[in-house]
């Protein structure tokens, strides 16, 4: 009878270790599939926004193309179209892409 109890206890301990291994594998999978790519994208966006310069052509998140006229700490003034009176202040985070003026 004592042998059966120890075999039962050993089997339940092995099942607990397997469960821990599964949890660790799931957490590692979530990190490499969800968290790591998001952090890479955040770093890329921060680097892109830090390189903003007056005269750069930008694409906003709303789909408008414009040229940067002025830059402050967290906002930029963008001129849209050929109309020189259409200048709109926007947050830097509203910029999706940048095309440098000297890239031609």
C-alpha positions, 0 to 999 in steps of 0.5 A: 500500500505504501508503494502505491502512495509513493508512485501516485505522489511521483506521478502528480509531481511529474504532471506539475513539472510538465504544467510549468514547462507548458506555462513557460513555453506559452509565456515565451511564445507570447513574448516573441510573437507579441511583445518583442515586435511591438517594442521594436516598432516603438523604437523605430517610430521614436527614432523616426520622430527624433530625426524630423526636420523642417522641410521634410515631407510627411504622411499623417495617420489620417492619410494627408501628405504635407511639409513640416514648417515648424517643430516644437517639443511634441507638436509640428506645424504641417503645411498641406497642399499648394495653399500656403494658408493651410497650416495645421499644428499636429502632434508628432505621434500623428506622423506615420512616414517621413520622406527627407527633403534631401533624399532626391 
